[in-house]
């Protein structure tokens, strides 16, 4: 997985994606999702590193079966809120 963290005025913004979806575009009816390199490209990360990053995130965007699966498995995202796009999945996390 690729992990990227950015500080914002509202807190840390985290993006995580599976390496194999970086740069790809996926469709779901009239909606499309492009996994932009400028936003998602980051450092290779382990499950533990992703969980630690999500623990401190104010907002997170996740793309890919593995990245979203980690977020669901560790309670950051409810599986009912995962969006399907062709061969991948997408989820967002917002800490209130």
N, C-alpha and C positions, 0 to 999 in steps of 0.2 A: 504494500500500500504506500501511496505517496501522501505525505503529511505536510501541511503548511499552516503556520500561525502568523497572524497579523494583529498588532495592537490597534484598537479603535477607541474613540471617545466613550463608547458604550461597553467596552470590554474586549476580550480576545475573540477574534474571528478565526475559526478553524475550518480548513477545507481538507478533505480526505477523499482519495479516489483509488480504485484499483489501477495499477500501472497500465493494464491492457486497454482501458477505456479512455486514457488521456488523448485528447485531440479528436475524439470521435463525436459524431452527432447521432442522436437517437430520437425516434418519433413515437408519439402516442396520439393518434388521431390528428387534430389540428395543432397540437403542442409539440415542440421539439426541445431537446436539451443538448447543448454542445458543451463538452467537457473541455473548457478553454485552458490552454497551457498557462496563460498569464494568471489564472485564478487557482488552478488545481495543482500545477507542477510544484513539487516539493521534494523533501528528503524521504528516502525509503524508511519506513517505520515498522516496528513490530506491533503486535496486538497490544502489548503492555504500554508502549509509547502512545499509541492512538487513544487508549483508554485514559491515560494520564492527561493528555491534551484535551480530550472532551470533558474531563472533570473540571478543568479550569476555563472552559469556553463559555462565552456569553451567547455566541451564535456559531452554528456549525452547518456546513453543507457537505453531504456525503454522496458519492456515486460509486456504484459497483457492488456486486454481490457480497464480496468479502468486507468492504468498508462498511456498508449498511448493516451487514450481519453482525459485525462487532458492536455497532451502536445499539442494535436491537438486543443482542445477547447480554449486554452490560447495562441495560435499562435506560439508555439515553433516548431511544426512539421506540414508540409502540409500533408493532408490526402492521397494525391497521392503518398507519399513517405513511406507509411506504408506497411510493408511486412507481409503477412499472412503465418502462420505455423500451420497447423492442427487446433486445437481449440484455438489458441492464435494469438496475433499480436506482432510485434517488430518494433521499430523505433530508429534511432540514431539522435542526435542533435549535431551540431558543430557550434560554434560561430566563425565567421571569423572577 
